[in-house]
Amino acid sequence: METEHKVYFKNSYNMSEIASNSIDLMITSPPYPMIEMWDQLFSSLNEEIKHSLEVEDSKKAFGLMHQELDKVWKEVARVLKLGGIACINIGDATRKIGKNFQLFPNHVQITNFFHNNDFIELPCILWRKPTNSPNKFLGSGMLPPHAYVTLEHEYILIFRKGSIKRKLPPKSENRYNSAFFWEERNKWFSDIWGDVRGTSQNLNKIHPKYRNLRERSAAFPLEIPFRLINMFSLYEDKILDPFWGMGTTSLASMISARNSIGYEINPNFMELFKKNMEKLRNLNNEININRLLQHIEFIKKYREKVKDIKYNSVHYKFPVITRQETDILLYIIKNYSEDKNKFNLSHQKFIFEL
Ligand SMILES: C[S@@+](CC[C@H](N)C(=O)[O-])C[C@H]1O[C@@H](n2cnc3c(N)ncnc32)[C@H](O)[C@@H]1O
């Protein structure tokens, strides 16, 4: 199986390189409005945002920042196939502007856009982002009533373009091979993910030479796009990330044998992406082995309760709970070549024997 991964270092307001109705799944995490690390970026996109922040008109700044994101969502709406899914990782912001500490509910603004633009809202996921800082509690300390709740979660908003589900060819081999295990479904399709570990945000720690890229990487953990890709797409599908950052969505697409396209305004992240790519085959191997070993472990426990398991995996021989899991087939990256921000990968079937 062959896949292709392209990155365009330009603003995703205009994704003219992508044909309308051609993307199967969009996974992204935009810059978060009203989180200070993104003030400069939003101000560079619109002078009025800079001015609103200077005069502490926070509501106006918040609205204008979302207007900038909406330009990208509009393009996403154009390029997604009917029935295609959009997954957006976003956190709300809290901030003190002038004398007022307040919440800026980014997830509401984004949901409104998709609600008003012919998307169907699907149940979302909350994932917990632990904050260990001893100073995390804000407000009046132990004294009521002016203490504030700490935000330690982010949202993965999920929308489908149009009201009709994506049509798939009957008996599509890719669909059955892309199935997930029963116990993965139970974990991945629950609305709260408490087991996703954060990713290193300190670029200086990754390597001192990257510290000037920006203060924090703002990358999401690979586990997030990896799960979403497996939940909402098939092998060889096309995945888009219009806010590519360090390219985590592309890395997850490569590991999952999907094609990917990314847009990023800051070209300096390519070097870091290539560095991560060097480790990709090992990571792919590790992830596949873990998935299969965890399944075997799960089956062992399940057998203590249910002796008779009816189905067996065609490719891996171990038992599976449902008929839908029998054709699960994992792939591993065989090799890759690179040509000007474009990567071509070949994948081969993942062989696993105990
Ligand atoms: C939150 S980060 C994405 C992090 C990414 N998910 C990762 O794992 O590395 C948002 C990224 O979007 C980029 N960006 C912001 N506005 C953009 C735009 N209009 N077009 C393209 N890229 C943009 C920023 O430079 C930043 O790298």
The ligand as a Tripos MOL2 file, in Angstrom:
@<TRIPOS>MOLECULE
LIG
   27    29     1     0     0
SMALL
NO_CHARGES

@<TRIPOS>ATOM
      1 C1         -2.0850   24.6540   18.1230 C.3       1 LIG1
      2 S1         -0.9160   24.6630   16.8680 S.3       1 LIG1
      3 C2         -1.1450   23.0780   16.1090 C.3       1 LIG1
      4 C3         -0.3270   22.0100   16.7410 C.3       1 LIG1
      5 C4         -0.3950   20.7020   16.0200 C.3       1 LIG1
      6 N1         -1.6540   20.0270   16.2530 N.3       1 LIG1
      7 C5          0.7510   19.8180   16.4880 C.2       1 LIG1
      8 O1          0.5180   18.7310   17.0320 O.co2     1 LIG1
      9 O2          1.8860   20.2540   16.3570 O.co2     1 LIG1
     10 C6         -1.6040   25.7310   15.6510 C.3       1 LIG1
     11 C7         -0.7070   25.9210   14.4450 C.3       1 LIG1
     12 O3         -1.4360   26.6030   13.4260 O.3       1 LIG1
     13 C8         -0.5920   27.5030   12.7470 C.3       1 LIG1
     14 N2         -1.4890   28.4950   12.1150 N.ar      1 LIG1
     15 C9         -2.2080   29.4540   12.7200 C.ar      1 LIG1
     16 N3         -3.0050   30.1110   11.8550 N.ar      1 LIG1
     17 C10        -2.7980   29.5230   10.6470 C.ar      1 LIG1
     18 C11        -3.3330   29.7090    9.3460 C.ar      1 LIG1
     19 N4         -4.2560   30.6420    9.1140 N.pl3     1 LIG1
     20 N5         -2.8910   28.9230    8.3430 N.ar      1 LIG1
     21 C12        -1.9630   27.9550    8.5640 C.ar      1 LIG1
     22 N6         -1.4150   27.7350    9.7830 N.ar      1 LIG1
     23 C13        -1.8210   28.4800   10.8040 C.ar      1 LIG1
     24 C14         0.3190   28.0510   13.8280 C.3       1 LIG1
     25 O4          1.5400   28.5200   13.2990 O.3       1 LIG1
     26 C15         0.5070   26.7950   14.7070 C.3       1 LIG1
     27 O5          1.6730   26.1000   14.3620 O.3       1 LIG1
@<TRIPOS>BOND
     1     1     2 1
     2     2     3 1
     3     2    10 1
     4     3     4 1
     5     4     5 1
     6     5     6 1
     7     5     7 1
     8     7     8 2
     9     7     9 1
    10    10    11 1
    11    11    12 1
    12    11    26 1
    13    12    13 1
    14    13    14 1
    15    13    24 1
    16    14    15 ar
    17    14    23 ar
    18    15    16 ar
    19    16    17 ar
    20    17    18 ar
    21    17    23 ar
    22    18    19 1
    23    18    20 ar
    24    20    21 ar
    25    21    22 ar
    26    22    23 ar
    27    24    25 1
    28    24    26 1
    29    26    27 1
@<TRIPOS>SUBSTRUCTURE
     1 LIG1         1 GROUP 0 **** ****
